[in-house]
Each structure stands twice: as structure tokens, then as C-alpha cells.
Amino acid sequence: MITAIVLIKTSVDRIPEIAEQIAALESVSEVFSVTGTYDLIAMVRVRQHEDLADVIPGRISKIPGVEATDTHVAFRTYSQHDLEAAFSIGLDN
């Protein structure tokens, strides 16, 4: 599974509507409204790199009110569960 973090600039007056449209896309698992340079962050999960083109420029960027995107592809995922397991190695005696 390939995970991409998509930073999205939108029309400020349409953030909730745009977020709902993005969240409804099949490969989008979460959408966050955030402070800072970008208005939304979407978590996109696909099976192949080629699928990113279908989702990001093919769908997200075409939603009316989306002004720009900046995509970051994750190399590795670390969850709280993974970190706890890693730090507990060797502690059980």
C-alpha cells in the first residue's frame, strides 16, 4: 500500500464543502482541516504509484475551489503501536 500526504490550498470560503468532496473519494482515508499555509491535508492510500495520478491530479485537483496541491509520498509508516513494540524489545525478563 502506498500512502501519500496531500497538502491542499482551497478557496477559504468553501473549505468544508471541498473537504467533504475529497473525503468521499475512494482512495482518500482522512481529510484534516488545518492551520498554516495549507487549508486541508488528505491522506491518500493506493496500491500502485500510477494510481496516485488518478486520485491527485485526476480527481482532487479538479474539484472546484482546489487551488493547489503539494504531495508527499511516504517511504515508511510508524504508528504508535509500532513504536511501543520497538521500544519494548528486550525489556521483558
PDB file of N, CA, C and O in Angstrom:
ATOM      1  N   MET A   1       0.849  -1.175   0.000  1.00  0.00           N
ATOM      2  CA  MET A   1       0.000   0.000   0.000  1.00  0.00           C
ATOM      3  C   MET A   1       0.894   1.237   0.000  1.00  0.00           C
ATOM      4  O   MET A   1       1.854   1.312   0.768  1.00  0.00           O
ATOM      5  N   ILE A   2       0.589   2.182  -0.838  1.00  0.00           N
ATOM      6  CA  ILE A   2       1.338   3.442  -0.941  1.00  0.00           C
ATOM      7  C   ILE A   2       0.506   4.537  -0.286  1.00  0.00           C
ATOM      8  O   ILE A   2      -0.678   4.698  -0.582  1.00  0.00           O
ATOM      9  N   THR A   3       1.145   5.286   0.608  1.00  0.00           N
ATOM     10  CA  THR A   3       0.473   6.379   1.298  1.00  0.00           C
ATOM     11  C   THR A   3       1.053   7.698   0.824  1.00  0.00           C
ATOM     12  O   THR A   3       2.270   7.873   0.771  1.00  0.00           O
ATOM     13  N   ALA A   4       0.168   8.624   0.480  1.00  0.00           N
ATOM     14  CA  ALA A   4       0.580   9.970   0.101  1.00  0.00           C
ATOM     15  C   ALA A   4      -0.128  10.963   1.004  1.00  0.00           C
ATOM     16  O   ALA A   4      -1.317  10.828   1.291  1.00  0.00           O
ATOM     17  N   ILE A   5       0.617  11.957   1.446  1.00  0.00           N
ATOM     18  CA  ILE A   5       0.071  13.050   2.245  1.00  0.00           C
ATOM     19  C   ILE A   5      -0.065  14.217   1.278  1.00  0.00           C
ATOM     20  O   ILE A   5       0.928  14.690   0.724  1.00  0.00           O
ATOM     21  N   VAL A   6      -1.301  14.682   1.076  1.00  0.00           N
ATOM     22  CA  VAL A   6      -1.558  15.729   0.094  1.00  0.00           C
ATOM     23  C   VAL A   6      -1.956  17.008   0.825  1.00  0.00           C
ATOM     24  O   VAL A   6      -2.996  17.064   1.481  1.00  0.00           O
ATOM     25  N   LEU A   7      -1.113  18.034   0.702  1.00  0.00           N
ATOM     26  CA  LEU A   7      -1.385  19.346   1.280  1.00  0.00           C
ATOM     27  C   LEU A   7      -2.165  20.129   0.239  1.00  0.00           C
ATOM     28  O   LEU A   7      -1.761  20.187  -0.922  1.00  0.00           O
ATOM     29  N   ILE A   8      -3.288  20.737   0.645  1.00  0.00           N
ATOM     30  CA  ILE A   8      -4.208  21.323  -0.324  1.00  0.00           C
ATOM     31  C   ILE A   8      -4.553  22.766   0.042  1.00  0.00           C
ATOM     32  O   ILE A   8      -4.956  23.055   1.169  1.00  0.00           O
ATOM     33  N   LYS A   9      -4.388  23.669  -0.934  1.00  0.00           N
ATOM     34  CA  LYS A   9      -4.845  25.055  -0.787  1.00  0.00           C
ATOM     35  C   LYS A   9      -6.204  25.151  -1.471  1.00  0.00           C
ATOM     36  O   LYS A   9      -6.393  24.646  -2.578  1.00  0.00           O
ATOM     37  N   THR A  10      -7.153  25.810  -0.791  1.00  0.00           N
ATOM     38  CA  THR A  10      -8.503  25.909  -1.329  1.00  0.00           C
ATOM     39  C   THR A  10      -9.026  27.335  -1.229  1.00  0.00           C
ATOM     40  O   THR A  10      -8.392  28.215  -0.647  1.00  0.00           O
ATOM     41  N   SER A  11     -10.190  27.531  -1.807  1.00  0.00           N
ATOM     42  CA  SER A  11     -10.929  28.766  -1.580  1.00  0.00           C
ATOM     43  C   SER A  11     -11.383  28.719  -0.128  1.00  0.00           C
ATOM     44  O   SER A  11     -12.092  27.794   0.266  1.00  0.00           O
ATOM     45  N   VAL A  12     -10.988  29.696   0.666  1.00  0.00           N
ATOM     46  CA  VAL A  12     -11.222  29.663   2.113  1.00  0.00           C
ATOM     47  C   VAL A  12     -12.708  29.561   2.450  1.00  0.00           C
ATOM     48  O   VAL A  12     -13.072  28.893   3.418  1.00  0.00           O
ATOM     49  N   ASP A  13     -13.560  30.202   1.680  1.00  0.00           N
ATOM     50  CA  ASP A  13     -14.984  30.183   1.988  1.00  0.00           C
ATOM     51  C   ASP A  13     -15.664  28.856   1.655  1.00  0.00           C
ATOM     52  O   ASP A  13     -16.847  28.678   1.946  1.00  0.00           O
ATOM     53  N   ARG A  14     -14.922  27.916   1.044  1.00  0.00           N
ATOM     54  CA  ARG A  14     -15.507  26.623   0.645  1.00  0.00           C
ATOM     55  C   ARG A  14     -14.810  25.431   1.288  1.00  0.00           C
ATOM     56  O   ARG A  14     -15.007  24.298   0.849  1.00  0.00           O
ATOM     57  N   ILE A  15     -14.001  25.661   2.314  1.00  0.00           N
ATOM     58  CA  ILE A  15     -13.227  24.571   2.919  1.00  0.00           C
ATOM     59  C   ILE A  15     -14.093  23.379   3.319  1.00  0.00           C
ATOM     60  O   ILE A  15     -13.763  22.259   2.931  1.00  0.00           O
ATOM     61  N   PRO A  16     -15.192  23.553   4.079  1.00  0.00           N
ATOM     62  CA  PRO A  16     -15.976  22.369   4.487  1.00  0.00           C
ATOM     63  C   PRO A  16     -16.534  21.580   3.297  1.00  0.00           C
ATOM     64  O   PRO A  16     -16.492  20.349   3.291  1.00  0.00           O
ATOM     65  N   GLU A  17     -17.044  22.274   2.319  1.00  0.00           N
ATOM     66  CA  GLU A  17     -17.617  21.617   1.138  1.00  0.00           C
ATOM     67  C   GLU A  17     -16.542  20.842   0.362  1.00  0.00           C
ATOM     68  O   GLU A  17     -16.758  19.700  -0.044  1.00  0.00           O
ATOM     69  N   ILE A  18     -15.396  21.472   0.168  1.00  0.00           N
ATOM     70  CA  ILE A  18     -14.291  20.831  -0.560  1.00  0.00           C
ATOM     71  C   ILE A  18     -13.768  19.630   0.225  1.00  0.00           C
ATOM     72  O   ILE A  18     -13.493  18.580  -0.356  1.00  0.00           O
ATOM     73  N   ALA A  19     -13.630  19.779   1.536  1.00  0.00           N
ATOM     74  CA  ALA A  19     -13.161  18.669   2.373  1.00  0.00           C
ATOM     75  C   ALA A  19     -14.088  17.468   2.266  1.00  0.00           C
ATOM     76  O   ALA A  19     -13.617  16.333   2.184  1.00  0.00           O
ATOM     77  N   GLU A  20     -15.384  17.695   2.264  1.00  0.00           N
ATOM     78  CA  GLU A  20     -16.347  16.598   2.143  1.00  0.00           C
ATOM     79  C   GLU A  20     -16.237  15.909   0.788  1.00  0.00           C
ATOM     80  O   GLU A  20     -16.326  14.684   0.709  1.00  0.00           O
ATOM     81  N   GLN A  21     -16.045  16.682  -0.275  1.00  0.00           N
ATOM     82  CA  GLN A  21     -15.894  16.092  -1.607  1.00  0.00           C
ATOM     83  C   GLN A  21     -14.633  15.245  -1.699  1.00  0.00           C
ATOM     84  O   GLN A  21     -14.644  14.163  -2.285  1.00  0.00           O
ATOM     85  N   ILE A  22     -13.548  15.743  -1.119  1.00  0.00           N
ATOM     86  CA  ILE A  22     -12.291  14.981  -1.135  1.00  0.00           C
ATOM     87  C   ILE A  22     -12.435  13.722  -0.294  1.00  0.00           C
ATOM     88  O   ILE A  22     -12.002  12.648  -0.713  1.00  0.00           O
ATOM     89  N   ALA A  23     -13.036  13.836   0.887  1.00  0.00           N
ATOM     90  CA  ALA A  23     -13.208  12.686   1.781  1.00  0.00           C
ATOM     91  C   ALA A  23     -14.060  11.592   1.134  1.00  0.00           C
ATOM     92  O   ALA A  23     -13.916  10.418   1.475  1.00  0.00           O
ATOM     93  N   ALA A  24     -14.936  11.960   0.214  1.00  0.00           N
ATOM     94  CA  ALA A  24     -15.805  10.985  -0.445  1.00  0.00           C
ATOM     95  C   ALA A  24     -15.084  10.175  -1.526  1.00  0.00           C
ATOM     96  O   ALA A  24     -15.624   9.182  -2.013  1.00  0.00           O
ATOM     97  N   LEU A  25     -13.875  10.585  -1.904  1.00  0.00           N
ATOM     98  CA  LEU A  25     -13.128   9.846  -2.926  1.00  0.00           C
ATOM     99  C   LEU A  25     -12.667   8.503  -2.378  1.00  0.00           C
ATOM    100  O   LEU A  25     -12.284   8.396  -1.213  1.00  0.00           O
ATOM    101  N   GLU A  26     -12.706   7.499  -3.211  1.00  0.00           N
ATOM    102  CA  GLU A  26     -12.429   6.124  -2.798  1.00  0.00           C
ATOM    103  C   GLU A  26     -11.066   5.919  -2.133  1.00  0.00           C
ATOM    104  O   GLU A  26     -10.989   5.192  -1.142  1.00  0.00           O
ATOM    105  N   SER A  27     -10.019   6.511  -2.622  1.00  0.00           N
ATOM    106  CA  SER A  27      -8.669   6.275  -2.098  1.00  0.00           C
ATOM    107  C   SER A  27      -8.273   7.216  -0.972  1.00  0.00           C
ATOM    108  O   SER A  27      -7.153   7.134  -0.468  1.00  0.00           O
ATOM    109  N   VAL A  28      -9.163   8.100  -0.571  1.00  0.00           N
ATOM    110  CA  VAL A  28      -8.875   9.058   0.495  1.00  0.00           C
ATOM    111  C   VAL A  28      -9.390   8.489   1.812  1.00  0.00           C
ATOM    112  O   VAL A  28     -10.581   8.209   1.949  1.00  0.00           O
ATOM    113  N   SER A  29      -8.480   8.316   2.789  1.00  0.00           N
ATOM    114  CA  SER A  29      -8.888   7.735   4.073  1.00  0.00           C
ATOM    115  C   SER A  29      -9.262   8.790   5.104  1.00  0.00           C
ATOM    116  O   SER A  29     -10.144   8.555   5.930  1.00  0.00           O
ATOM    117  N   GLU A  30      -8.608   9.953   5.073  1.00  0.00           N
ATOM    118  CA  GLU A  30      -8.915  11.043   6.005  1.00  0.00           C
ATOM    119  C   GLU A  30      -8.656  12.374   5.328  1.00  0.00           C
ATOM    120  O   GLU A  30      -7.839  12.480   4.414  1.00  0.00           O
ATOM    121  N   VAL A  31      -9.369  13.389   5.798  1.00  0.00           N
ATOM    122  CA  VAL A  31      -9.118  14.771   5.387  1.00  0.00           C
ATOM    123  C   VAL A  31      -9.138  15.609   6.653  1.00  0.00           C
ATOM    124  O   VAL A  31     -10.070  15.519   7.452  1.00  0.00           O
ATOM    125  N   PHE A  32      -8.105  16.426   6.833  1.00  0.00           N
ATOM    126  CA  PHE A  32      -7.984  17.272   8.013  1.00  0.00           C
ATOM    127  C   PHE A  32      -8.018  18.740   7.595  1.00  0.00           C
ATOM    128  O   PHE A  32      -7.352  19.130   6.636  1.00  0.00           O
ATOM    129  N   SER A  33      -8.781  19.540   8.302  1.00  0.00           N
ATOM    130  CA  SER A  33      -8.738  20.991   8.154  1.00  0.00           C
ATOM    131  C   SER A  33      -7.637  21.468   9.096  1.00  0.00           C
ATOM    132  O   SER A  33      -7.639  21.114  10.275  1.00  0.00           O
ATOM    133  N   VAL A  34      -6.700  22.264   8.591  1.00  0.00           N
ATOM    134  CA  VAL A  34      -5.520  22.627   9.381  1.00  0.00           C
ATOM    135  C   VAL A  34      -5.226  24.124   9.308  1.00  0.00           C
ATOM    136  O   VAL A  34      -5.746  24.837   8.449  1.00  0.00           O
ATOM    137  N   THR A  35      -4.386  24.578  10.224  1.00  0.00           N
ATOM    138  CA  THR A  35      -3.897  25.949  10.190  1.00  0.00           C
ATOM    139  C   THR A  35      -2.602  25.980   9.387  1.00  0.00           C
ATOM    140  O   THR A  35      -1.998  24.938   9.132  1.00  0.00           O
ATOM    141  N   GLY A  36      -2.182  27.160   8.994  1.00  0.00           N
ATOM    142  CA  GLY A  36      -0.907  27.293   8.306  1.00  0.00           C
ATOM    143  C   GLY A  36      -1.079  27.619   6.838  1.00  0.00           C
ATOM    144  O   GLY A  36      -2.110  28.147   6.421  1.00  0.00           O
ATOM    145  N   THR A  37      -0.067  27.302   6.064  1.00  0.00           N
ATOM    146  CA  THR A  37      -0.017  27.628   4.652  1.00  0.00           C
ATOM    147  C   THR A  37      -1.103  26.921   3.847  1.00  0.00           C
ATOM    148  O   THR A  37      -1.629  27.476   2.883  1.00  0.00           O
ATOM    149  N   TYR A  38      -1.435  25.698   4.246  1.00  0.00           N
ATOM    150  CA  TYR A  38      -2.430  24.908   3.534  1.00  0.00           C
ATOM    151  C   TYR A  38      -3.722  24.874   4.334  1.00  0.00           C
ATOM    152  O   TYR A  38      -3.722  25.087   5.547  1.00  0.00           O
ATOM    153  N   ASP A  39      -4.816  24.604   3.644  1.00  0.00           N
ATOM    154  CA  ASP A  39      -6.128  24.582   4.281  1.00  0.00           C
ATOM    155  C   ASP A  39      -6.563  23.179   4.680  1.00  0.00           C
ATOM    156  O   ASP A  39      -7.240  22.993   5.691  1.00  0.00           O
ATOM    157  N   LEU A  40      -6.167  22.188   3.876  1.00  0.00           N
ATOM    158  CA  LEU A  40      -6.558  20.806   4.119  1.00  0.00           C
ATOM    159  C   LEU A  40      -5.368  19.873   3.934  1.00  0.00           C
ATOM    160  O   LEU A  40      -4.442  20.171   3.179  1.00  0.00           O
ATOM    161  N   ILE A  41      -5.403  18.752   4.625  1.00  0.00           N
ATOM    162  CA  ILE A  41      -4.445  17.673   4.396  1.00  0.00           C
ATOM    163  C   ILE A  41      -5.254  16.408   4.170  1.00  0.00           C
ATOM    164  O   ILE A  41      -6.105  16.053   4.986  1.00  0.00           O
ATOM    165  N   ALA A  42      -4.987  15.727   3.057  1.00  0.00           N
ATOM    166  CA  ALA A  42      -5.672  14.480   2.751  1.00  0.00           C
ATOM    167  C   ALA A  42      -4.679  13.332   2.791  1.00  0.00           C
ATOM    168  O   ALA A  42      -3.555  13.447   2.303  1.00  0.00           O
ATOM    169  N   MET A  43      -5.109  12.226   3.377  1.00  0.00           N
ATOM    170  CA  MET A  43      -4.318  11.002   3.379  1.00  0.00           C
ATOM    171  C   MET A  43      -4.857  10.122   2.258  1.00  0.00           C
ATOM    172  O   MET A  43      -6.021   9.722   2.271  1.00  0.00           O
ATOM    173  N   VAL A  44      -3.997   9.826   1.290  1.00  0.00           N
ATOM    174  CA  VAL A  44      -4.389   9.030   0.129  1.00  0.00           C
ATOM    175  C   VAL A  44      -3.647   7.705   0.195  1.00  0.00           C
ATOM    176  O   VAL A  44      -2.430   7.670   0.379  1.00  0.00           O
ATOM    177  N   ARG A  45      -4.389   6.617   0.044  1.00  0.00           N
ATOM    178  CA  ARG A  45      -3.780   5.284   0.069  1.00  0.00           C
ATOM    179  C   ARG A  45      -4.181   4.536  -1.198  1.00  0.00           C
ATOM    180  O   ARG A  45      -5.366   4.346  -1.475  1.00  0.00           O
ATOM    181  N   VAL A  46      -3.166   4.110  -1.969  1.00  0.00           N
ATOM    182  CA  VAL A  46      -3.396   3.408  -3.235  1.00  0.00           C
ATOM    183  C   VAL A  46      -2.485   2.185  -3.318  1.00  0.00           C
ATOM    184  O   VAL A  46      -1.540   2.049  -2.541  1.00  0.00           O
ATOM    185  N   ARG A  47      -2.777   1.311  -4.254  1.00  0.00           N
ATOM    186  CA  ARG A  47      -1.977   0.088  -4.412  1.00  0.00           C
ATOM    187  C   ARG A  47      -0.719   0.305  -5.255  1.00  0.00           C
ATOM    188  O   ARG A  47       0.305  -0.332  -5.008  1.00  0.00           O
ATOM    189  N   GLN A  48      -0.786   1.197  -6.247  1.00  0.00           N
ATOM    190  CA  GLN A  48       0.343   1.412  -7.151  1.00  0.00           C
ATOM    191  C   GLN A  48       0.598   2.904  -7.314  1.00  0.00           C
ATOM    192  O   GLN A  48      -0.316   3.720  -7.192  1.00  0.00           O
ATOM    193  N   HIS A  49       1.858   3.252  -7.591  1.00  0.00           N
ATOM    194  CA  HIS A  49       2.211   4.660  -7.794  1.00  0.00           C
ATOM    195  C   HIS A  49       1.379   5.310  -8.900  1.00  0.00           C
ATOM    196  O   HIS A  49       1.004   6.477  -8.796  1.00  0.00           O
ATOM    197  N   GLU A  50       1.097   4.555  -9.949  1.00  0.00           N
ATOM    198  CA  GLU A  50       0.321   5.093 -11.061  1.00  0.00           C
ATOM    199  C   GLU A  50      -1.068   5.545 -10.605  1.00  0.00           C
ATOM    200  O   GLU A  50      -1.643   6.465 -11.187  1.00  0.00           O
ATOM    201  N   ASP A  51      -1.602   4.908  -9.576  1.00  0.00           N
ATOM    202  CA  ASP A  51      -2.926   5.261  -9.066  1.00  0.00           C
ATOM    203  C   ASP A  51      -2.946   6.659  -8.444  1.00  0.00           C
ATOM    204  O   ASP A  51      -4.000   7.292  -8.374  1.00  0.00           O
ATOM    205  N   LEU A  52      -1.784   7.141  -7.992  1.00  0.00           N
ATOM    206  CA  LEU A  52      -1.717   8.493  -7.435  1.00  0.00           C
ATOM    207  C   LEU A  52      -2.126   9.528  -8.481  1.00  0.00           C
ATOM    208  O   LEU A  52      -2.777  10.521  -8.153  1.00  0.00           O
ATOM    209  N   ALA A  53      -1.748   9.300  -9.729  1.00  0.00           N
ATOM    210  CA  ALA A  53      -2.098  10.238 -10.797  1.00  0.00           C
ATOM    211  C   ALA A  53      -3.607  10.296 -11.001  1.00  0.00           C
ATOM    212  O   ALA A  53      -4.154  11.358 -11.297  1.00  0.00           O
ATOM    213  N   ASP A  54      -4.277   9.166 -10.845  1.00  0.00           N
ATOM    214  CA  ASP A  54      -5.735   9.150 -10.982  1.00  0.00           C
ATOM    215  C   ASP A  54      -6.406   9.931  -9.865  1.00  0.00           C
ATOM    216  O   ASP A  54      -7.394  10.628 -10.095  1.00  0.00           O
ATOM    217  N   VAL A  55      -5.869   9.813  -8.650  1.00  0.00           N
ATOM    218  CA  VAL A  55      -6.520  10.422  -7.488  1.00  0.00           C
ATOM    219  C   VAL A  55      -6.166  11.896  -7.334  1.00  0.00           C
ATOM    220  O   VAL A  55      -7.058  12.723  -7.150  1.00  0.00           O
ATOM    221  N   ILE A  56      -4.887  12.240  -7.405  1.00  0.00           N
ATOM    222  CA  ILE A  56      -4.485  13.615  -7.059  1.00  0.00           C
ATOM    223  C   ILE A  56      -4.724  14.580  -8.221  1.00  0.00           C
ATOM    224  O   ILE A  56      -5.623  15.414  -8.112  1.00  0.00           O
ATOM    225  N   PRO A  57      -3.979  14.520  -9.323  1.00  0.00           N
ATOM    226  CA  PRO A  57      -4.309  15.457 -10.398  1.00  0.00           C
ATOM    227  C   PRO A  57      -5.615  15.096 -11.114  1.00  0.00           C
ATOM    228  O   PRO A  57      -6.285  15.969 -11.666  1.00  0.00           O
ATOM    229  N   GLY A  58      -5.969  13.818 -11.102  1.00  0.00           N
ATOM    230  CA  GLY A  58      -7.162  13.373 -11.816  1.00  0.00           C
ATOM    231  C   GLY A  58      -8.473  13.683 -11.129  1.00  0.00           C
ATOM    232  O   GLY A  58      -9.485  13.896 -11.796  1.00  0.00           O
ATOM    233  N   ARG A  59      -8.475  13.711  -9.793  1.00  0.00           N
ATOM    234  CA  ARG A  59      -9.729  13.951  -9.071  1.00  0.00           C
ATOM    235  C   ARG A  59      -9.644  15.127  -8.099  1.00  0.00           C
ATOM    236  O   ARG A  59     -10.428  16.071  -8.194  1.00  0.00           O
ATOM    237  N   ILE A  60      -8.686  15.070  -7.161  1.00  0.00           N
ATOM    238  CA  ILE A  60      -8.610  16.121  -6.134  1.00  0.00           C
ATOM    239  C   ILE A  60      -8.407  17.490  -6.772  1.00  0.00           C
ATOM    240  O   ILE A  60      -9.129  18.432  -6.445  1.00  0.00           O
ATOM    241  N   SER A  61      -7.455  17.616  -7.661  1.00  0.00           N
ATOM    242  CA  SER A  61      -7.142  18.912  -8.262  1.00  0.00           C
ATOM    243  C   SER A  61      -8.269  19.460  -9.136  1.00  0.00           C
ATOM    244  O   SER A  61      -8.315  20.659  -9.409  1.00  0.00           O
ATOM    245  N   LYS A  62      -9.166  18.597  -9.569  1.00  0.00           N
ATOM    246  CA  LYS A  62     -10.268  19.023 -10.433  1.00  0.00           C
ATOM    247  C   LYS A  62     -11.513  19.448  -9.657  1.00  0.00           C
ATOM    248  O   LYS A  62     -12.481  19.917 -10.256  1.00  0.00           O
ATOM    249  N   ILE A  63     -11.500  19.291  -8.342  1.00  0.00           N
ATOM    250  CA  ILE A  63     -12.636  19.728  -7.540  1.00  0.00           C
ATOM    251  C   ILE A  63     -12.665  21.252  -7.545  1.00  0.00           C
ATOM    252  O   ILE A  63     -11.656  21.887  -7.238  1.00  0.00           O
ATOM    253  N   PRO A  64     -13.799  21.845  -7.886  1.00  0.00           N
ATOM    254  CA  PRO A  64     -13.884  23.309  -7.898  1.00  0.00           C
ATOM    255  C   PRO A  64     -13.528  23.899  -6.533  1.00  0.00           C
ATOM    256  O   PRO A  64     -14.058  23.472  -5.507  1.00  0.00           O
ATOM    257  N   GLY A  65     -12.635  24.872  -6.531  1.00  0.00           N
ATOM    258  CA  GLY A  65     -12.184  25.500  -5.293  1.00  0.00           C
ATOM    259  C   GLY A  65     -10.821  25.022  -4.833  1.00  0.00           C
ATOM    260  O   GLY A  65     -10.199  25.671  -3.993  1.00  0.00           O
ATOM    261  N   VAL A  66     -10.334  23.894  -5.364  1.00  0.00           N
ATOM    262  CA  VAL A  66      -8.973  23.442  -5.050  1.00  0.00           C
ATOM    263  C   VAL A  66      -8.025  24.286  -5.897  1.00  0.00           C
ATOM    264  O   VAL A  66      -8.088  24.269  -7.126  1.00  0.00           O
ATOM    265  N   GLU A  67      -7.151  25.018  -5.224  1.00  0.00           N
ATOM    266  CA  GLU A  67      -6.253  25.945  -5.918  1.00  0.00           C
ATOM    267  C   GLU A  67      -4.871  25.359  -6.181  1.00  0.00           C
ATOM    268  O   GLU A  67      -4.249  25.673  -7.195  1.00  0.00           O
ATOM    269  N   ALA A  68      -4.379  24.497  -5.263  1.00  0.00           N
ATOM    270  CA  ALA A  68      -3.044  23.909  -5.430  1.00  0.00           C
ATOM    271  C   ALA A  68      -2.907  22.703  -4.505  1.00  0.00           C
ATOM    272  O   ALA A  68      -3.567  22.612  -3.471  1.00  0.00           O
ATOM    273  N   THR A  69      -2.035  21.784  -4.905  1.00  0.00           N
ATOM    274  CA  THR A  69      -1.719  20.638  -4.049  1.00  0.00           C
ATOM    275  C   THR A  69      -0.206  20.471  -3.975  1.00  0.00           C
ATOM    276  O   THR A  69       0.523  20.874  -4.881  1.00  0.00           O
ATOM    277  N   ASP A  70       0.246  19.874  -2.891  1.00  0.00           N
ATOM    278  CA  ASP A  70       1.656  19.547  -2.689  1.00  0.00           C
ATOM    279  C   ASP A  70       1.665  18.144  -2.099  1.00  0.00           C
ATOM    280  O   ASP A  70       1.192  17.934  -0.982  1.00  0.00           O
ATOM    281  N   THR A  71       2.202  17.180  -2.847  1.00  0.00           N
ATOM    282  CA  THR A  71       2.098  15.776  -2.470  1.00  0.00           C
ATOM    283  C   THR A  71       3.410  15.239  -1.925  1.00  0.00           C
ATOM    284  O   THR A  71       4.477  15.482  -2.489  1.00  0.00           O
ATOM    285  N   HIS A  72       3.319  14.510  -0.827  1.00  0.00           N
ATOM    286  CA  HIS A  72       4.464  13.849  -0.207  1.00  0.00           C
ATOM    287  C   HIS A  72       4.152  12.360  -0.105  1.00  0.00           C
ATOM    288  O   HIS A  72       3.168  11.967   0.520  1.00  0.00           O
ATOM    289  N   VAL A  73       5.005  11.528  -0.729  1.00  0.00           N
ATOM    290  CA  VAL A  73       4.810  10.084  -0.690  1.00  0.00           C
ATOM    291  C   VAL A  73       5.601   9.527   0.491  1.00  0.00           C
ATOM    292  O   VAL A  73       6.785   9.823   0.652  1.00  0.00           O
ATOM    293  N   ALA A  74       4.940   8.725   1.309  1.00  0.00           N
ATOM    294  CA  ALA A  74       5.577   8.146   2.498  1.00  0.00           C
ATOM    295  C   ALA A  74       6.453   6.961   2.103  1.00  0.00           C
ATOM    296  O   ALA A  74       6.055   6.119   1.298  1.00  0.00           O
ATOM    297  N   PHE A  75       7.653   6.908   2.682  1.00  0.00           N
ATOM    298  CA  PHE A  75       8.544   5.766   2.479  1.00  0.00           C
ATOM    299  C   PHE A  75       8.212   4.640   3.452  1.00  0.00           C
ATOM    300  O   PHE A  75       8.213   3.463   3.093  1.00  0.00           O
ATOM    301  N   ARG A  76       7.930   5.029   4.681  1.00  0.00           N
ATOM    302  CA  ARG A  76       7.696   4.051   5.745  1.00  0.00           C
ATOM    303  C   ARG A  76       6.683   4.660   6.710  1.00  0.00           C
ATOM    304  O   ARG A  76       6.642   5.875   6.898  1.00  0.00           O
ATOM    305  N   THR A  77       5.873   3.806   7.313  1.00  0.00           N
ATOM    306  CA  THR A  77       4.870   4.270   8.268  1.00  0.00           C
ATOM    307  C   THR A  77       5.258   3.813   9.663  1.00  0.00           C
ATOM    308  O   THR A  77       5.594   2.648   9.877  1.00  0.00           O
ATOM    309  N   TYR A  78       5.208   4.736  10.602  1.00  0.00           N
ATOM    310  CA  TYR A  78       5.451   4.421  12.004  1.00  0.00           C
ATOM    311  C   TYR A  78       4.179   4.766  12.766  1.00  0.00           C
ATOM    312  O   TYR A  78       3.746   5.919  12.763  1.00  0.00           O
ATOM    313  N   SER A  79       3.590   3.793  13.406  1.00  0.00           N
ATOM    314  CA  SER A  79       2.409   4.072  14.221  1.00  0.00           C
ATOM    315  C   SER A  79       2.809   3.985  15.687  1.00  0.00           C
ATOM    316  O   SER A  79       3.876   3.467  16.018  1.00  0.00           O
ATOM    317  N   GLN A  80       1.957   4.489  16.552  1.00  0.00           N
ATOM    318  CA  GLN A  80       2.232   4.414  17.991  1.00  0.00           C
ATOM    319  C   GLN A  80       2.407   2.962  18.416  1.00  0.00           C
ATOM    320  O   GLN A  80       3.256   2.646  19.250  1.00  0.00           O
ATOM    321  N   HIS A  81       1.603   2.090  17.840  1.00  0.00           N
ATOM    322  CA  HIS A  81       1.704   0.658  18.148  1.00  0.00           C
ATOM    323  C   HIS A  81       3.078   0.128  17.767  1.00  0.00           C
ATOM    324  O   HIS A  81       3.691  -0.603  18.544  1.00  0.00           O
ATOM    325  N   ASP A  82       3.577   0.484  16.576  1.00  0.00           N
ATOM    326  CA  ASP A  82       4.897   0.035  16.122  1.00  0.00           C
ATOM    327  C   ASP A  82       6.006   0.562  17.027  1.00  0.00           C
ATOM    328  O   ASP A  82       6.943  -0.170  17.347  1.00  0.00           O
ATOM    329  N   LEU A  83       5.910   1.819  17.441  1.00  0.00           N
ATOM    330  CA  LEU A  83       6.937   2.401  18.299  1.00  0.00           C
ATOM    331  C   LEU A  83       6.955   1.741  19.668  1.00  0.00           C
ATOM    332  O   LEU A  83       8.028   1.476  20.210  1.00  0.00           O
ATOM    333  N   GLU A  84       5.790   1.474  20.234  1.00  0.00           N
ATOM    334  CA  GLU A  84       5.736   0.804  21.530  1.00  0.00           C
ATOM    335  C   GLU A  84       6.352  -0.584  21.439  1.00  0.00           C
ATOM    336  O   GLU A  84       7.073  -0.996  22.348  1.00  0.00           O
ATOM    337  N   ALA A  85       6.084  -1.303  20.372  1.00  0.00           N
ATOM    338  CA  ALA A  85       6.647  -2.640  20.191  1.00  0.00           C
ATOM    339  C   ALA A  85       8.166  -2.574  20.049  1.00  0.00           C
ATOM    340  O   ALA A  85       8.877  -3.412  20.603  1.00  0.00           O
ATOM    341  N   ALA A  86       8.660  -1.590  19.316  1.00  0.00           N
ATOM    342  CA  ALA A  86      10.099  -1.469  19.101  1.00  0.00           C
ATOM    343  C   ALA A  86      10.829  -1.159  20.403  1.00  0.00           C
ATOM    344  O   ALA A  86      11.895  -1.720  20.659  1.00  0.00           O
ATOM    345  N   PHE A  87      10.272  -0.273  21.232  1.00  0.00           N
ATOM    346  CA  PHE A  87      10.929   0.113  22.473  1.00  0.00           C
ATOM    347  C   PHE A  87      10.793  -0.938  23.564  1.00  0.00           C
ATOM    348  O   PHE A  87      11.538  -0.913  24.543  1.00  0.00           O
ATOM    349  N   SER A  88       9.854  -1.858  23.407  1.00  0.00           N
ATOM    350  CA  SER A  88       9.677  -2.874  24.442  1.00  0.00           C
ATOM    351  C   SER A  88      10.540  -4.100  24.203  1.00  0.00           C
ATOM    352  O   SER A  88      10.581  -4.992  25.050  1.00  0.00           O
ATOM    353  N   ILE A  89      11.230  -4.167  23.072  1.00  0.00           N
ATOM    354  CA  ILE A  89      12.074  -5.334  22.766  1.00  0.00           C
ATOM    355  C   ILE A  89      13.173  -5.431  23.815  1.00  0.00           C
ATOM    356  O   ILE A  89      13.890  -4.466  24.076  1.00  0.00           O
ATOM    357  N   GLY A  90      13.292  -6.614  24.411  1.00  0.00           N
ATOM    358  CA  GLY A  90      14.350  -6.855  25.397  1.00  0.00           C
ATOM    359  C   GLY A  90      14.036  -6.389  26.792  1.00  0.00           C
ATOM    360  O   GLY A  90      14.854  -6.592  27.689  1.00  0.00           O
ATOM    361  N   LEU A  91      12.910  -5.783  27.022  1.00  0.00           N
ATOM    362  CA  LEU A  91      12.589  -5.305  28.355  1.00  0.00           C
ATOM    363  C   LEU A  91      11.882  -6.350  29.213  1.00  0.00           C
ATOM    364  O   LEU A  91      11.830  -6.232  30.437  1.00  0.00           O
ATOM    365  N   ASP A  92      11.340  -7.373  28.555  1.00  0.00           N
ATOM    366  CA  ASP A  92      10.661  -8.443  29.314  1.00  0.00           C
ATOM    367  C   ASP A  92      11.702  -9.479  29.733  1.00  0.00           C
ATOM    368  O   ASP A  92      12.231 -10.202  28.889  1.00  0.00           O
ATOM    369  N   ASN A  93      11.996  -9.555  31.019  1.00  0.00           N
ATOM    370  CA  ASN A  93      12.992 -10.527  31.505  1.00  0.00           C
ATOM    371  C   ASN A  93      12.336 -11.571  32.363  1.00  0.00           C
ATOM    372  O   ASN A  93      13.009 -12.472  32.862  1.00  0.00           O
TER     373      ASN A  93
END
